[in-house]
Amino acid sequence: MRDRVAALDFTKREARLASGERLAWDRLILSPGIELMRERVDGLQAAHAAGRVLQAWKAGLETAALRARLEAMPDGGVFVLTIPLAPFRCPPGPYERACLVADHFKRVKPKSKVLVFDANPEPVSKAALFRSVWANQYAGIVEYRPNFNAVAVAADGRSVEFELGERERADVLNVLPDMRAGEIAARSGLATAKDRWCEVDFLDFSAKGLPKSAGVHLLGDATWPTRMPGYRRPRRRRVTRRGGCTAWRRMPSALRPWAERGRAARRQRRVHRFRRPRRQTWSTWLAPVWPPAGTR
Ligand SMILES: Cc1cc2nc3c(=O)[nH]c(=O)nc-3n(C[C@H](O)[C@H](O)[C@H](O)COP(=O)(O)OP(=O)(O)OC[C@H]3O[C@@H](n4cnc5c(N)ncnc54)[C@H](O)[C@@H]3O)c2cc1C
């Protein structure tokens, strides 16, 4: 079905679609992704609407447009990438992007530079790895500057201003603003963590703040990245998939009868295990002859 969800009614357990159709649910699995908070950087909304500053943080036309700009940039140009405070979609993503662009520059435009301005005190993912790659493979191309929080972009989209008043000019500017859970989650009151992310019970990925009977499960980047003991949840595709599996396993068997069949088969196997003969060991082989009769 190709449509958008316009509203969710948790009491009636019903989704209203943009086409006007209504869908009732037994279980609702919501994975609405993220929204970019462009309004948090002065001038970014307007610069983006005019096509002067791109984010390319949701795959599609913008990604291709950013690539075209980098290809059109003259040798000796500067690509500026700004990173917001964590949490944001795909923690290694911005640092990977810096490497990809640097790789392109190294091969095609060796006089160009990649300037990375990070609002965080260090790369929020694989810090040692990225720092070593920049120092060894892309020395003189990538410059990484921590603790730089972008607060404004110029109307022409060619420069960015930071919290402490510094400015940087760019030939291609890629400003990543703060992010939050997708619009539909926020509008439905599911973004309970700092008004930005959706809190879930990680045992079944059900939405916190709603009764379990509402049957609402949240997955993916929209969820609040809580640390579980011994397991850090980065916002990556793998996590969305794993979350889906967990929610699926926890679903009542009425919704997935084949799982019930599997369970019945496992029960059957357990019964058979009791009937199997005892495992043979040295002592069971020797039992008839050892220890010799009379010494037992
Ligand atoms: C540059 C970059 C590189 C990345 N590289 C990797 C990588 O190498 N490996 C990896 O594992 N992850 C990577 N990721 C992260 C990965 O893309 C995300 O973690 C993953 O896409 C999250 O899935 P999601 O379902 O939460 O959101 P999305 O993939 O954004 O899906 C959300 C979907 O919901 C739809 N939607 C939203 N609202 C509504 C509505 N009201 N009605 C109907 N539909 C709606 C949207 O249209 C969208 O299709 C990368 C991300 C970026 C930005």
PDBQT file of the ligand as one rigid body, heavy atoms in Angstrom, charges set to zero:
ROOT
HETATM    1  C1  LIG A 301      24.798   8.936   5.097  1.00  0.00    +0.000 C 
HETATM    2  C2  LIG A 301      24.258   7.741   5.849  1.00  0.00    +0.000 A 
HETATM    3  C3  LIG A 301      24.916   6.528   5.776  1.00  0.00    +0.000 A 
HETATM    4  C4  LIG A 301      24.428   5.421   6.455  1.00  0.00    +0.000 A 
HETATM    5  N1  LIG A 301      25.108   4.253   6.369  1.00  0.00    +0.000 NA
HETATM    6  C5  LIG A 301      24.668   3.167   7.028  1.00  0.00    +0.000 A 
HETATM    7  C6  LIG A 301      25.356   1.924   6.937  1.00  0.00    +0.000 A 
HETATM    8  O1  LIG A 301      26.367   1.817   6.235  1.00  0.00    +0.000 OA
HETATM    9  N2  LIG A 301      24.881   0.870   7.631  1.00  0.00    +0.000 N 
HETATM   10  C7  LIG A 301      23.754   0.958   8.403  1.00  0.00    +0.000 A 
HETATM   11  O2  LIG A 301      23.352  -0.034   9.018  1.00  0.00    +0.000 OA
HETATM   12  N3  LIG A 301      23.062   2.130   8.497  1.00  0.00    +0.000 NA
HETATM   13  C8  LIG A 301      23.499   3.219   7.826  1.00  0.00    +0.000 A 
HETATM   14  N4  LIG A 301      22.808   4.398   7.941  1.00  0.00    +0.000 N 
HETATM   15  C9  LIG A 301      21.659   4.481   8.858  1.00  0.00    +0.000 C 
HETATM   16  C10 LIG A 301      20.392   3.890   8.243  1.00  0.00    +0.000 C 
HETATM   17  O3  LIG A 301      20.105   4.546   7.030  1.00  0.00    +0.000 OA
HETATM   18  C11 LIG A 301      19.237   4.115   9.228  1.00  0.00    +0.000 C 
HETATM   19  O4  LIG A 301      19.601   3.660  10.513  1.00  0.00    +0.000 OA
HETATM   20  C12 LIG A 301      17.984   3.376   8.810  1.00  0.00    +0.000 C 
HETATM   21  O5  LIG A 301      17.576   3.827   7.542  1.00  0.00    +0.000 OA
HETATM   22  C13 LIG A 301      16.886   3.659   9.845  1.00  0.00    +0.000 C 
HETATM   23  O6  LIG A 301      15.690   3.071   9.428  1.00  0.00    +0.000 OA
HETATM   24  P1  LIG A 301      14.325   3.724   9.911  1.00  0.00    +0.000 P 
HETATM   25  O7  LIG A 301      13.261   2.768   9.507  1.00  0.00    +0.000 OA
HETATM   26  O8  LIG A 301      14.405   4.150  11.328  1.00  0.00    +0.000 OA
HETATM   27  O9  LIG A 301      14.171   5.097   9.072  1.00  0.00    +0.000 OA
HETATM   28  P2  LIG A 301      14.065   5.321   7.495  1.00  0.00    +0.000 P 
HETATM   29  O10 LIG A 301      14.979   4.434   6.745  1.00  0.00    +0.000 OA
HETATM   30  O11 LIG A 301      14.206   6.804   7.291  1.00  0.00    +0.000 OA
HETATM   31  O12 LIG A 301      12.592   4.893   7.127  1.00  0.00    +0.000 OA
HETATM   32  C14 LIG A 301      11.482   5.621   7.591  1.00  0.00    +0.000 C 
HETATM   33  C15 LIG A 301      10.403   5.499   6.537  1.00  0.00    +0.000 C 
HETATM   34  O13 LIG A 301       9.160   5.873   7.111  1.00  0.00    +0.000 OA
HETATM   35  C16 LIG A 301       8.476   6.662   6.158  1.00  0.00    +0.000 C 
HETATM   36  N5  LIG A 301       7.506   7.526   6.862  1.00  0.00    +0.000 N 
HETATM   37  C17 LIG A 301       7.752   8.500   7.761  1.00  0.00    +0.000 A 
HETATM   38  N6  LIG A 301       6.598   9.063   8.170  1.00  0.00    +0.000 NA
HETATM   39  C18 LIG A 301       5.605   8.421   7.526  1.00  0.00    +0.000 A 
HETATM   40  C19 LIG A 301       4.183   8.546   7.509  1.00  0.00    +0.000 A 
HETATM   41  N7  LIG A 301       3.552   9.460   8.269  1.00  0.00    +0.000 N 
HETATM   42  N8  LIG A 301       3.468   7.724   6.728  1.00  0.00    +0.000 NA
HETATM   43  C20 LIG A 301       4.084   6.796   5.955  1.00  0.00    +0.000 A 
HETATM   44  N9  LIG A 301       5.414   6.614   5.910  1.00  0.00    +0.000 NA
HETATM   45  C21 LIG A 301       6.167   7.432   6.692  1.00  0.00    +0.000 A 
HETATM   46  C22 LIG A 301       9.566   7.476   5.466  1.00  0.00    +0.000 C 
HETATM   47  O14 LIG A 301       9.097   7.934   4.207  1.00  0.00    +0.000 OA
HETATM   48  C23 LIG A 301      10.662   6.417   5.336  1.00  0.00    +0.000 C 
HETATM   49  O15 LIG A 301      10.525   5.685   4.157  1.00  0.00    +0.000 OA
HETATM   50  C24 LIG A 301      23.249   5.529   7.236  1.00  0.00    +0.000 A 
HETATM   51  C25 LIG A 301      22.566   6.758   7.305  1.00  0.00    +0.000 A 
HETATM   52  C26 LIG A 301      23.055   7.845   6.610  1.00  0.00    +0.000 A 
HETATM   53  C27 LIG A 301      22.304   9.137   6.689  1.00  0.00    +0.000 C 
ENDROOT
TORSDOF 0
